[in-house]
Amino acid sequence: MTEEVLLTREGYDKIVAEHEELVAVRRAEVAERIKEAISYGDISENSEYDSAKNEQAELEARISKLENMLRSAKIIEDADLVGDRVGVGLKVKIKNMKDNEVVEYAIVGPTEADPFEGKLSTHSLVGQALMGRKKGETVEVHAPDGIVEYKIMGIDR
């Protein structure tokens, strides 16, 4: 059985858009490259053909992965969000108790995670520690370089 993929509406829409781009545009481009490479003659020693076929394989693998994600997607809608506990689709403001640095993250499923964009995965060490917790609680994260304490300063939609 396929594992459920938790996605925000924004994340789901991005996957749909990427899938449409790959199927409608990139497939045709790669097919054209293969056709052009074949026109050069003997494909047994044709690096352009090999390169295009490799690109096609990578493209088809990505399309398949996106289709699997879409099939098993569970979209977290705004109406499903309850703002009193940290959960997928909510934003959480946390304070590092050691250096008093305050950061805000959107809690997302692992598919959408990008800490540099402020999107924290439920599967990350910090994300796991925060899930289900309330504003005002302090959580300990057992990171590779030691224990880090965070205080939940706020939870918003």
FENVENBEL-V283064 format. One record per pair of residues at least 24 apart in sequence whose ideal C-beta (glycine too) atoms are under 10 Angstrom apart, sorted by the first residue. I is the first residue (numbers start at 0). GAP is how many residues later the second one is. D is the distance in whole Angstrom. If there is no record, write none. Layout:
# FENVENBEL-V283064
i={I I}
gap={GAP GAP}
d={D D}
This chain:
# FENVENBEL-V283064
i={0 1 1 1 1 2 2 3 3 3 3 4 4 4 4 4 4 4 4 4 4 4 4 5 5 5 5 5 5 5 5 5 5 5 5 5 5 5 5 5 6 6 6 6 6 6 6 6 6 6 6 6 6 7 7 7 7 7 7 7 7 7 7 7 7 7 7 7 8 8 8 8 8 9 9 9 9 9 9 10 10 10 10 10 10 10 10 10 10 10 10 10 11 11 11 11 11 11 11 11 12 13 13 14 14 14 14 14 14 14 14 15 15 15 15 17 17 17 17 18 18 18 18 18 18 18 19 21 21 21 21 21 22 22 22 22 25 25 25 25 25 26 26 26 26 28 28 29 29 29 29 29 29 29 30 30 64 65 68 68 72 72 73 75 75 75 77 80 80 80 81 81 82 82 82 82 82 83 83 83 84 84 84 84 84 84 84 84 84 85 85 85 85 85 85 85 85 85 85 85 85 85 85 86 86 86 86 86 86 87 87 87 87 87 88 89 89 89 89 90 90 90 90 90 90 90 91 91 91 91 91 91 91 91 91 91 91 91 91 92 92 92 92 92 92 92 93 93 93 93 93 93 93 93 93 93 93 93 93 93 93 94 94 94 94 94 94 94 95 95 95 95 95 96 96 96 96 96 96 96 97 97 97 97 97 98 99 100 101 101 101 101 102 102 103 103 103 104 105 106 106 125 129}
gap={71 66 67 69 70 65 69 68 69 70 105 63 64 65 66 67 68 69 70 104 105 106 107 66 67 68 69 70 81 82 83 101 102 103 104 105 106 115 116 117 62 63 65 66 67 68 69 81 82 101 102 104 105 67 68 69 70 73 80 81 82 98 99 100 101 103 104 111 66 67 68 69 80 65 79 96 98 102 109 58 62 64 65 77 78 95 97 98 100 101 102 108 57 58 61 62 63 64 99 100 62 97 98 50 51 52 54 55 58 96 97 50 53 54 57 44 45 48 51 43 44 46 47 48 50 51 46 37 38 40 41 44 36 40 43 44 29 30 33 36 37 29 32 33 36 26 30 24 25 26 27 28 29 30 25 28 46 45 40 42 36 38 35 31 32 33 79 74 75 76 73 75 52 71 72 73 74 50 51 71 45 46 47 48 49 50 52 67 70 34 36 41 43 44 45 46 47 48 49 51 53 66 69 35 43 44 45 46 68 24 33 34 39 43 68 40 65 66 67 27 28 29 63 64 65 66 28 34 35 38 39 41 43 58 60 61 62 63 64 42 58 59 60 61 62 63 26 32 35 36 39 44 45 47 55 56 57 58 59 60 61 43 54 55 56 57 58 59 45 52 53 54 55 41 42 43 51 52 53 54 48 49 50 51 52 49 51 49 48 49 51 52 47 50 49 50 52 25 50 24 48 24 25}
d={9 7 9 7 4 10 7 6 8 5 9 8 5 8 9 5 5 7 10 6 8 6 9 10 8 6 8 6 10 5 9 10 8 3 8 8 8 10 7 10 8 9 10 5 7 6 7 9 9 8 6 6 6 7 6 9 9 10 7 5 10 8 9 6 8 10 6 9 6 8 7 8 8 10 9 9 9 8 10 9 9 8 9 10 10 10 6 7 7 4 10 9 9 8 6 9 5 9 9 9 9 10 8 10 6 10 6 6 8 8 9 8 10 7 10 8 9 6 10 9 7 10 4 7 9 7 10 6 9 6 5 7 9 6 9 9 9 10 6 9 9 8 7 8 8 9 9 10 5 5 10 9 6 9 8 10 10 10 10 6 9 9 8 9 9 8 7 10 10 6 9 10 9 9 5 7 6 6 8 7 10 8 5 7 6 9 10 10 7 10 9 9 9 4 6 6 5 8 9 9 9 7 6 8 9 7 7 10 9 9 10 6 9 8 8 10 6 7 6 8 10 10 8 7 5 7 8 10 9 6 10 9 9 9 6 8 7 5 8 9 10 7 4 4 8 8 9 8 10 7 10 10 8 10 10 4 7 6 6 9 10 9 9 7 5 8 5 10 10 7 8 6 9 7 10 10 8 4 7 6 9 10 7 7 10 10 10 10 10 9 6 9 9 10 9 8 8 8 10 7 9 7 9}
